[in-house]
Amino acid sequence: MTHDAAPAPPVVIDTVAGVRSAVDAWRASGQSVALVPTMGSLHDGHLALVDRAAQLADRVIVSVFVNPLQFGPSEDFERYPRSLEADRALLAGRGVDAVFAPSADEMYPSGGVATRVTAGDVGERFEGASRPGHFDGVLTVVAKLLGIVTPHVVLFGEKDAQQVFLVTRMVRDLDIDTRVEVVDTVRDHDGLALSSRNAYLDEPHRRVALAIPAALDAARSAADGGVDAALAAAQSALAGHPEVDVDYVALVDPATFDPVADDHRGAARMLVAARVGGTRLIDTAAIALG
């Protein structure tokens, strides 16, 4: 009896020159390329991006790089989960052609970059207010990855809504020749949005963290009452859990990422950020305000 061999994990490329050589060959033969930028510690949310990338392009590259530019001095850069071999195993058989896993020295040979992409006013709100400089670091590394890989399409998850807005605007403003594809948030069976930082949560804190998606559900249920009703419902859902240290609850206009006016009607996006047991979590949902 013969058994089918397990699919091999994708090859790792750890240099800029190496990934450019592979992409040049694919493009020369008329093949399209998709890029899924990640910081590793992959979960089903990342795999949803990968699966969508495989539908959209002939070749798929997943980048794995924990970017120091987007971490503040008191954040979790050193303890951020790193598991390249486990990530490769998860990607086996999913249509990924290569994992681009550069070192910090490869991405920043001089120890950093003198030129950075600035996220502007939107980058200083919400996540940017809590993590100063974070989005400048995100946009700088994404711009570098887009310049290195030159993908036809780049994929991001909806959960990081502010990041998606800023990357999409950067691509448009700087005339970068790629398309941004946004994939819906993937949730665990209990409703918690998948995140690499969920690994920090013990079981009691995980149960407490369910207050965050519950707040989004409450806001959606109250949305016909308008802005104040939706915000009050979300805040009330969170207030019942003193272990949840709320950073912000906000409603923004999806077109501008500005906070909505009190009389706003129609499409809006709810944002929630909070700490649970020292772990910072974010979540988001599209809401139609009545």
ROBA-927755 format. One record per residue: residue in three letters; x, z negated, y negated of N, C-alpha, C in turn. Coordinates in steps of 0.05 Angstrom, whole numbers. Example, Ala and Ser with C-alpha at 12.3 -4.5 7.8 and 13.67 -1.06 7.14 Angstrom:
<rs>
(r ALA,(264,-156,114),(246,-156,90),(264,-156,66))
(r SER,(257,-142,45),(273,-143,21),(258,-157,-1))
</rs>
This chain:
<rs>
(r MET,(17,0,24),(0,0,0),(18,0,-25))
(r THR,(11,17,-43),(26,18,-68),(11,4,-91))
(r HIS,(25,-7,-109),(13,-20,-132),(24,-7,-157))
(r ASP,(5,-3,-176),(14,8,-201),(32,-11,-215))
(r ALA,(54,-1,-226),(72,-18,-241),(60,-27,-267))
(r ALA,(66,-52,-274),(57,-62,-300),(68,-45,-323))
(r PRO,(52,-40,-343),(63,-24,-365),(87,-37,-378))
(r ALA,(106,-22,-386),(130,-32,-398),(125,-40,-427))
(r PRO,(137,-61,-437),(133,-68,-465),(147,-47,-483))
(r PRO,(138,-44,-507),(150,-24,-525),(179,-31,-531))
(r VAL,(194,-10,-537),(222,-13,-545),(224,-27,-571))
(r VAL,(245,-43,-575),(251,-56,-600),(271,-40,-616))
(r ILE,(266,-35,-641),(285,-23,-659),(290,-43,-681))
(r ASP,(316,-49,-686),(322,-71,-705),(337,-62,-730))
(r THR,(339,-35,-733),(353,-25,-757),(335,-5,-772))
(r VAL,(340,-4,-798),(325,15,-815),(332,44,-806))
(r ALA,(357,49,-801),(365,76,-793),(352,84,-766))
(r GLY,(350,64,-748),(338,70,-722),(309,77,-724))
(r VAL,(294,62,-739),(265,68,-741),(260,94,-757))
(r ARG,(277,99,-777),(274,124,-792),(280,148,-774))
(r SER,(299,146,-756),(306,168,-738),(283,174,-720))
(r ALA,(270,153,-709),(247,156,-691),(224,170,-705))
(r VAL,(218,160,-729),(195,171,-745),(201,200,-753))
(r ASP,(225,205,-761),(232,233,-768),(227,252,-745))
(r ALA,(234,244,-721),(230,261,-698),(200,265,-692))
(r TRP,(185,244,-695),(156,247,-690),(143,265,-711))
(r ARG,(150,260,-736),(139,277,-757),(147,306,-754))
(r ALA,(172,310,-746),(181,338,-743),(165,353,-722))
(r SER,(154,339,-702),(138,352,-682),(108,351,-688))
(r GLY,(102,344,-713),(74,344,-723),(57,321,-715))
(r GLN,(70,299,-706),(54,275,-698),(50,256,-721))
(r SER,(26,244,-721),(20,224,-741),(30,196,-733))
(r VAL,(34,179,-753),(46,153,-748),(29,132,-762))
(r ALA,(24,110,-747),(11,87,-758),(29,63,-757))
(r LEU,(27,46,-777),(43,21,-779),(24,-3,-780))
(r VAL,(30,-23,-763),(17,-49,-764),(37,-70,-772))
(r PRO,(38,-78,-797),(57,-99,-806),(48,-126,-797))
(r THR,(66,-141,-784),(59,-169,-776),(84,-186,-780))
(r MET,(79,-213,-778),(101,-232,-777),(104,-243,-749))
(r GLY,(93,-229,-729),(96,-237,-702),(76,-259,-694))
(r SER,(82,-274,-673),(63,-293,-662),(36,-281,-658))
(r LEU,(35,-259,-644),(12,-241,-643),(-11,-254,-628))
(r HIS,(-36,-248,-637),(-60,-257,-624),(-80,-234,-624))
(r ASP,(-104,-239,-615),(-124,-218,-612),(-131,-204,-638))
(r GLY,(-128,-218,-660),(-132,-205,-686),(-112,-183,-691))
(r HIS,(-87,-189,-685),(-67,-168,-688),(-72,-145,-668))
(r LEU,(-80,-152,-644),(-85,-131,-623),(-108,-113,-631))
(r ALA,(-128,-124,-646),(-149,-106,-656),(-138,-86,-676))
(r LEU,(-118,-94,-692),(-105,-75,-710),(-90,-54,-694))
(r VAL,(-76,-63,-673),(-60,-45,-657),(-78,-24,-643))
(r ASP,(-101,-34,-632),(-119,-16,-618),(-131,5,-637))
(r ARG,(-137,-4,-661),(-148,15,-681),(-126,35,-689))
(r ALA,(-101,26,-692),(-79,43,-699),(-76,65,-677))
(r ALA,(-78,57,-652),(-75,77,-630),(-98,98,-631))
(r GLN,(-121,91,-642),(-143,110,-645),(-137,130,-668))
(r LEU,(-123,120,-688),(-120,136,-712),(-95,153,-713))
(r ALA,(-75,148,-697),(-49,162,-699),(-38,168,-672))
(r ASP,(-20,188,-672),(-6,195,-647),(15,174,-639))
(r ARG,(28,162,-659),(49,143,-654),(43,117,-669))
(r VAL,(50,95,-657),(44,69,-669),(70,52,-670))
(r ILE,(76,41,-693),(97,22,-697),(85,-4,-705))
(r VAL,(93,-26,-692),(86,-53,-701),(112,-66,-712))
(r SER,(110,-74,-737),(134,-88,-748),(130,-118,-744))
(r VAL,(152,-131,-737),(152,-161,-733),(174,-171,-751))
(r PHE,(166,-184,-773),(186,-194,-792),(175,-217,-807))
(r VAL,(187,-241,-804),(178,-264,-819),(193,-262,-846))
(r ASN,(178,-255,-866),(189,-247,-892),(195,-271,-910))
(r PRO,(220,-278,-915),(225,-302,-931),(215,-300,-959))
(r LEU,(212,-276,-970),(204,-274,-998),(176,-285,-1003))
(r GLN,(159,-286,-982),(131,-294,-987),(126,-324,-981))
(r PHE,(147,-338,-975),(145,-367,-970),(157,-383,-993))
(r GLY,(142,-404,-1001),(153,-421,-1022),(172,-441,-1010))
(r PRO,(187,-456,-1027),(207,-475,-1017),(197,-497,-999))
(r SER,(171,-504,-1003),(160,-526,-987),(141,-516,-965))
(r GLU,(142,-490,-960),(124,-479,-939),(138,-478,-912))
(r ASP,(124,-465,-893),(132,-467,-865),(149,-444,-855))
(r PHE,(167,-433,-871),(183,-411,-863),(199,-418,-838))
(r GLU,(212,-440,-838),(230,-447,-815),(214,-452,-790))
(r ARG,(191,-464,-792),(176,-471,-767),(155,-450,-761))
(r TYR,(153,-428,-776),(133,-408,-770),(138,-397,-742))
(r PRO,(117,-394,-725),(122,-387,-697),(136,-360,-694))
(r ARG,(157,-359,-678),(171,-334,-672),(172,-330,-642))
(r SER,(163,-308,-632),(160,-304,-603),(162,-274,-596))
(r LEU,(184,-261,-602),(186,-232,-600),(181,-223,-572))
(r GLU,(192,-235,-552),(188,-225,-524),(160,-229,-515))
(r ALA,(147,-251,-523),(119,-254,-517),(102,-233,-531))
(r ASP,(109,-227,-556),(95,-207,-571),(97,-180,-558))
(r ARG,(121,-173,-549),(126,-147,-536),(108,-146,-511))
(r ALA,(107,-167,-496),(90,-167,-471),(61,-163,-478))
(r LEU,(51,-175,-499),(23,-171,-507),(18,-141,-515))
(r LEU,(38,-128,-526),(35,-101,-535),(37,-80,-513))
(r ALA,(47,-88,-490),(50,-69,-468),(24,-56,-460))
(r GLY,(24,-30,-457),(0,-16,-449),(-21,-11,-470))
(r ARG,(-14,-17,-496),(-33,-14,-517),(-26,10,-535))
(r GLY,(-9,28,-526),(-3,51,-542),(17,47,-564))
(r VAL,(32,25,-563),(52,20,-584),(79,33,-575))
(r ASP,(90,50,-592),(114,65,-586),(140,49,-592))
(r ALA,(138,32,-612),(162,16,-619),(154,-9,-635))
(r VAL,(170,-30,-631),(169,-53,-648),(193,-53,-667))
(r PHE,(187,-53,-692),(208,-54,-712),(212,-83,-719))
(r ALA,(235,-95,-710),(240,-123,-713),(267,-128,-727))
(r PRO,(268,-122,-752),(294,-125,-766),(301,-155,-772))
(r SER,(326,-160,-776),(334,-186,-785),(330,-188,-815))
(r ALA,(332,-212,-826),(331,-215,-855),(354,-200,-869))
(r ASP,(377,-201,-856),(401,-187,-867),(396,-157,-867))
(r GLU,(382,-146,-848),(377,-117,-847),(357,-110,-870))
(r MET,(337,-126,-874),(318,-120,-895),(328,-126,-923))
(r TYR,(345,-147,-925),(355,-156,-951),(385,-160,-948))
(r PRO,(400,-138,-948),(429,-140,-943),(444,-156,-964))
(r SER,(433,-158,-987),(447,-174,-1008),(436,-203,-1010))
(r GLY,(420,-210,-990),(409,-237,-990),(382,-239,-1005))
(r GLY,(373,-217,-1015),(348,-216,-1030),(345,-189,-1043))
(r VAL,(327,-186,-1062),(324,-161,-1076),(322,-167,-1106))
(r ALA,(336,-151,-1122),(334,-154,-1151),(308,-142,-1161))
(r THR,(298,-121,-1147),(274,-107,-1155),(251,-116,-1138))
(r ARG,(229,-125,-1150),(206,-134,-1135),(181,-121,-1146))
(r VAL,(161,-119,-1129),(135,-110,-1138),(119,-134,-1147))
(r THR,(107,-132,-1171),(92,-154,-1183),(63,-150,-1178))
(r ALA,(50,-172,-1168),(22,-170,-1161),(3,-172,-1185))
(r GLY,(13,-180,-1209),(-4,-181,-1233),(-22,-205,-1232))
(r ASP,(-43,-204,-1250),(-60,-227,-1253),(-75,-235,-1227))
(r VAL,(-84,-215,-1212),(-98,-221,-1187),(-80,-236,-1168))
(r GLY,(-54,-230,-1168),(-36,-244,-1151),(-30,-272,-1158))
(r GLU,(-40,-281,-1181),(-36,-309,-1190),(-61,-326,-1185))
(r ARG,(-82,-314,-1174),(-107,-329,-1169),(-108,-337,-1140))
(r PHE,(-126,-356,-1134),(-132,-363,-1107),(-107,-369,-1090))
(r GLU,(-101,-352,-1071),(-76,-357,-1056),(-51,-357,-1074))
(r GLY,(-51,-340,-1094),(-28,-339,-1112),(-25,-364,-1129))
(r ALA,(-47,-377,-1136),(-45,-402,-1151),(-34,-424,-1134))
(r SER,(-41,-424,-1108),(-32,-445,-1090),(-4,-439,-1080))
(r ARG,(4,-413,-1080),(30,-405,-1069),(43,-387,-1089))
(r PRO,(54,-398,-1111),(66,-381,-1132),(87,-362,-1121))
(r GLY,(85,-337,-1129),(104,-316,-1120),(98,-304,-1093))
(r HIS,(79,-315,-1079),(73,-306,-1051),(67,-276,-1051))
(r PHE,(49,-267,-1068),(41,-239,-1066),(62,-220,-1077))
(r ASP,(79,-229,-1095),(101,-212,-1102),(119,-207,-1077))
(r GLY,(123,-228,-1061),(139,-225,-1037),(125,-207,-1017))
(r VAL,(98,-210,-1014),(83,-194,-995),(85,-164,-1003))
(r LEU,(79,-159,-1029),(79,-131,-1038),(107,-118,-1036))
(r THR,(127,-134,-1042),(155,-123,-1040),(162,-115,-1012))
(r VAL,(156,-133,-992),(163,-126,-965),(145,-103,-954))
(r VAL,(120,-102,-962),(102,-81,-953),(112,-54,-965))
(r ALA,(120,-54,-990),(131,-30,-1003),(156,-21,-988))
(r LYS,(173,-39,-981),(197,-32,-965),(189,-20,-938))
(r LEU,(171,-33,-924),(163,-23,-898),(150,5,-900))
(r LEU,(134,9,-920),(122,35,-924),(144,56,-930))
(r GLY,(164,48,-946),(185,67,-952),(203,73,-928))
(r ILE,(206,53,-910),(223,57,-886),(208,74,-865))
(r VAL,(183,66,-859),(168,78,-837),(153,104,-846))
(r THR,(145,105,-871),(129,128,-882),(105,134,-864))
(r PRO,(88,114,-858),(66,120,-840),(44,135,-854))
(r HIS,(28,150,-838),(4,163,-848),(-17,142,-854))
(r VAL,(-18,121,-838),(-38,100,-842),(-25,73,-836))
(r VAL,(-33,52,-852),(-23,25,-848),(-47,7,-845))
(r LEU,(-46,-12,-827),(-70,-28,-820),(-66,-57,-826))
(r PHE,(-87,-69,-838),(-88,-97,-845),(-115,-109,-836))
(r GLY,(-115,-136,-833),(-139,-150,-825),(-155,-159,-849))
(r GLU,(-181,-159,-846),(-199,-166,-868),(-195,-195,-877))
(r LYS,(-187,-213,-858),(-185,-241,-865),(-167,-246,-889))
(r ASP,(-146,-231,-891),(-128,-233,-914),(-138,-216,-937))
(r ALA,(-161,-222,-947),(-175,-204,-965),(-160,-199,-991))
(r GLN,(-148,-220,-1002),(-133,-217,-1027),(-109,-199,-1023))
(r GLN,(-95,-203,-1000),(-72,-186,-993),(-81,-157,-990))
(r VAL,(-104,-152,-977),(-114,-125,-973),(-120,-112,-1000))
(r PHE,(-133,-127,-1018),(-139,-116,-1044),(-113,-108,-1059))
(r LEU,(-93,-126,-1058),(-68,-121,-1073),(-52,-98,-1061))
(r VAL,(-51,-97,-1034),(-36,-75,-1021),(-50,-48,-1027))
(r THR,(-76,-48,-1025),(-91,-23,-1031),(-87,-14,-1059))
(r ARG,(-87,-33,-1078),(-82,-26,-1106),(-53,-16,-1110))
(r MET,(-34,-29,-1097),(-6,-20,-1100),(-3,9,-1089))
(r VAL,(-15,14,-1066),(-12,41,-1055),(-24,62,-1074))
(r ARG,(-46,55,-1086),(-59,73,-1106),(-42,75,-1131))
(r ASP,(-34,53,-1142),(-20,53,-1168),(8,67,-1166))
(r LEU,(21,63,-1144),(48,74,-1141),(48,101,-1126))
(r ASP,(25,112,-1121),(23,139,-1108),(38,139,-1081))
(r ILE,(36,118,-1066),(48,117,-1039),(31,134,-1020))
(r ASP,(44,152,-1006),(29,171,-989),(22,159,-962))
(r THR,(3,141,-963),(-8,129,-938),(-36,121,-943))
(r ARG,(-51,115,-922),(-78,106,-924),(-80,77,-913))
(r VAL,(-94,60,-927),(-97,32,-918),(-123,30,-902))
(r GLU,(-121,21,-877),(-144,17,-860),(-148,-13,-856))
(r VAL,(-172,-22,-861),(-179,-51,-859),(-196,-55,-834))
(r VAL,(-188,-74,-818),(-202,-80,-793),(-215,-107,-795))
(r ASP,(-240,-109,-785),(-256,-133,-787),(-241,-158,-775))
(r THR,(-247,-181,-787),(-236,-206,-777),(-244,-211,-748))
(r VAL,(-225,-219,-732),(-230,-226,-704),(-233,-256,-703))
(r ARG,(-254,-266,-689),(-259,-295,-687),(-258,-304,-658))
(r ASP,(-250,-329,-655),(-251,-341,-628),(-280,-347,-621))
(r HIS,(-284,-355,-596),(-312,-359,-586),(-327,-380,-603))
(r ASP,(-312,-398,-616),(-325,-419,-632),(-329,-411,-661))
(r GLY,(-320,-387,-669),(-324,-377,-696),(-300,-379,-714))
(r LEU,(-279,-393,-705),(-255,-397,-722),(-240,-370,-723))
(r ALA,(-233,-362,-747),(-218,-337,-751),(-191,-340,-738))
(r LEU,(-182,-319,-723),(-156,-321,-710),(-134,-320,-731))
(r SER,(-114,-337,-727),(-91,-339,-745),(-68,-350,-729))
(r SER,(-44,-340,-735),(-20,-351,-722),(-17,-381,-727))
(r ARG,(-27,-390,-750),(-25,-418,-757),(-44,-436,-742))
(r ASN,(-64,-424,-728),(-81,-440,-711),(-66,-455,-690))
(r ALA,(-42,-445,-683),(-25,-459,-663),(-17,-486,-672))
(r TYR,(-18,-492,-698),(-11,-518,-708),(-33,-539,-704))
(r LEU,(-57,-530,-698),(-81,-547,-697),(-83,-561,-669))
(r ASP,(-85,-587,-669),(-92,-600,-643),(-122,-598,-640))
(r GLU,(-133,-607,-617),(-161,-602,-611),(-179,-616,-632))
(r PRO,(-175,-641,-639),(-192,-653,-660),(-192,-638,-686))
(r HIS,(-168,-630,-695),(-167,-615,-720),(-180,-587,-718))
(r ARG,(-177,-575,-694),(-191,-549,-691),(-221,-552,-694))
(r ARG,(-232,-573,-682),(-261,-578,-685),(-269,-581,-715))
(r VAL,(-252,-596,-729),(-257,-600,-758),(-256,-574,-773))
(r ALA,(-237,-556,-765),(-233,-531,-779),(-257,-512,-777))
(r LEU,(-275,-518,-758),(-299,-501,-755),(-317,-504,-780))
(r ALA,(-312,-524,-796),(-327,-526,-821),(-322,-502,-840))
(r ILE,(-300,-489,-837),(-294,-466,-854),(-312,-442,-848))
(r PRO,(-313,-432,-823),(-332,-411,-818),(-361,-420,-822))
(r ALA,(-367,-446,-817),(-394,-456,-822),(-401,-454,-852))
(r ALA,(-381,-458,-869),(-386,-455,-898),(-393,-426,-906))
(r LEU,(-380,-407,-893),(-386,-379,-898),(-414,-373,-888))
(r ASP,(-421,-383,-865),(-448,-378,-855),(-469,-390,-873))
(r ALA,(-464,-414,-884),(-483,-427,-902),(-486,-410,-928))
(r ALA,(-464,-400,-938),(-465,-383,-962),(-482,-358,-957))
(r ARG,(-478,-346,-934),(-493,-322,-928),(-523,-328,-927))
(r SER,(-530,-351,-915),(-558,-358,-912),(-571,-364,-939))
(r ALA,(-555,-373,-958),(-565,-380,-985),(-562,-357,-1005))
(r ALA,(-551,-334,-996),(-543,-313,-1015),(-566,-302,-1031))
(r ASP,(-591,-302,-1020),(-614,-291,-1035),(-619,-307,-1060))
(r GLY,(-610,-332,-1061),(-613,-349,-1084),(-593,-344,-1106))
(r GLY,(-574,-326,-1102),(-555,-319,-1122),(-528,-334,-1120))
(r VAL,(-512,-331,-1140),(-484,-342,-1140),(-484,-372,-1136))
(r ASP,(-498,-386,-1153),(-497,-415,-1152),(-506,-426,-1125))
(r ALA,(-527,-414,-1114),(-538,-424,-1089),(-518,-419,-1066))
(r ALA,(-505,-396,-1066),(-485,-390,-1045),(-461,-408,-1047))
(r LEU,(-451,-412,-1071),(-428,-430,-1074),(-435,-459,-1067))
(r ALA,(-459,-468,-1075),(-467,-495,-1069),(-470,-499,-1039))
(r ALA,(-480,-479,-1025),(-484,-482,-996),(-457,-484,-982))
(r ALA,(-438,-467,-990),(-411,-469,-978),(-398,-495,-984))
(r GLN,(-399,-504,-1008),(-386,-529,-1016),(-399,-553,-1001))
(r SER,(-425,-552,-998),(-439,-573,-984),(-431,-575,-954))
(r ALA,(-428,-551,-942),(-419,-551,-914),(-391,-563,-910))
(r LEU,(-374,-558,-930),(-347,-569,-928),(-346,-598,-935))
(r ALA,(-363,-607,-954),(-363,-635,-963),(-370,-654,-941))
(r GLY,(-384,-645,-921),(-391,-662,-898),(-368,-668,-880))
(r HIS,(-344,-658,-886),(-321,-662,-869),(-297,-671,-887))
(r PRO,(-294,-696,-891),(-273,-706,-909),(-245,-699,-899))
(r GLU,(-242,-693,-874),(-216,-685,-864),(-207,-657,-873))
(r VAL,(-226,-642,-884),(-220,-616,-895),(-213,-618,-924))
(r ASP,(-188,-613,-930),(-178,-614,-958),(-181,-587,-971))
(r VAL,(-203,-583,-986),(-210,-557,-996),(-191,-550,-1020))
(r ASP,(-180,-526,-1018),(-164,-515,-1040),(-183,-500,-1059))
(r TYR,(-197,-480,-1049),(-216,-466,-1066),(-239,-454,-1049))
(r VAL,(-262,-452,-1063),(-285,-437,-1053),(-293,-419,-1076))
(r ALA,(-294,-393,-1071),(-299,-374,-1093),(-314,-350,-1083))
(r LEU,(-328,-338,-1102),(-341,-312,-1098),(-329,-292,-1117))
(r VAL,(-320,-269,-1106),(-307,-249,-1123),(-321,-222,-1120))
(r ASP,(-317,-205,-1140),(-326,-178,-1139),(-306,-162,-1122))
(r PRO,(-315,-149,-1101),(-295,-135,-1084),(-280,-113,-1098))
(r ALA,(-292,-102,-1120),(-279,-80,-1133),(-256,-88,-1152))
(r THR,(-257,-114,-1161),(-237,-123,-1180),(-222,-149,-1172))
(r PHE,(-233,-163,-1153),(-224,-190,-1145),(-227,-210,-1167))
(r ASP,(-242,-204,-1187),(-249,-223,-1208),(-272,-241,-1198))
(r PRO,(-272,-266,-1206),(-296,-283,-1200),(-321,-270,-1210))
(r VAL,(-342,-271,-1194),(-367,-258,-1203),(-380,-273,-1226))
(r ALA,(-395,-259,-1242),(-411,-271,-1263),(-434,-287,-1251))
(r ASP,(-444,-306,-1266),(-466,-323,-1255),(-490,-307,-1247))
(r ASP,(-495,-285,-1260),(-519,-269,-1255),(-513,-245,-1236))
(r HIS,(-490,-245,-1223),(-482,-222,-1206),(-502,-219,-1184))
(r ARG,(-508,-194,-1178),(-525,-186,-1156),(-511,-165,-1140))
(r GLY,(-516,-165,-1114),(-504,-144,-1097),(-480,-154,-1082))
(r ALA,(-461,-135,-1077),(-438,-141,-1060),(-419,-161,-1073))
(r ALA,(-410,-180,-1057),(-391,-200,-1065),(-375,-208,-1041))
(r ARG,(-353,-222,-1046),(-337,-232,-1023),(-332,-262,-1028))
(r MET,(-339,-278,-1007),(-334,-306,-1008),(-306,-312,-997))
(r LEU,(-291,-329,-1011),(-265,-337,-1002),(-264,-368,-999))
(r VAL,(-252,-377,-977),(-248,-405,-973),(-219,-410,-964))
(r ALA,(-207,-430,-976),(-181,-439,-966),(-181,-470,-966))
(r ALA,(-169,-481,-944),(-169,-510,-941),(-146,-517,-922))
(r ARG,(-138,-543,-924),(-119,-554,-905),(-134,-572,-886))
(r VAL,(-126,-569,-861),(-137,-586,-840),(-114,-598,-825))
(r GLY,(-110,-624,-827),(-87,-636,-814),(-60,-625,-822))
(r GLY,(-58,-617,-847),(-33,-605,-857),(-30,-576,-853))
(r THR,(-49,-563,-838),(-47,-534,-834),(-66,-520,-853))
(r ARG,(-54,-500,-868),(-70,-486,-888),(-84,-462,-875))
(r LEU,(-110,-460,-878),(-126,-439,-866),(-142,-425,-888))
(r ILE,(-146,-399,-884),(-162,-383,-902),(-183,-368,-886))
(r ASP,(-205,-361,-899),(-226,-345,-886),(-242,-331,-908))
(r THR,(-257,-311,-900),(-272,-295,-919),(-295,-282,-906))
(r ALA,(-315,-274,-922),(-338,-259,-912),(-350,-243,-935))
(r ALA,(-360,-219,-928),(-375,-203,-946),(-403,-215,-949))
(r ILE,(-413,-217,-973),(-440,-229,-978),(-455,-211,-997))
(r ALA,(-481,-208,-992),(-498,-193,-1010),(-515,-213,-1026))
(r LEU,(-510,-215,-1052),(-523,-235,-1068),(-550,-224,-1079))
(r GLY,(-570,-240,-1077),(-597,-232,-1086),(-601,-240,-1115))
</rs>
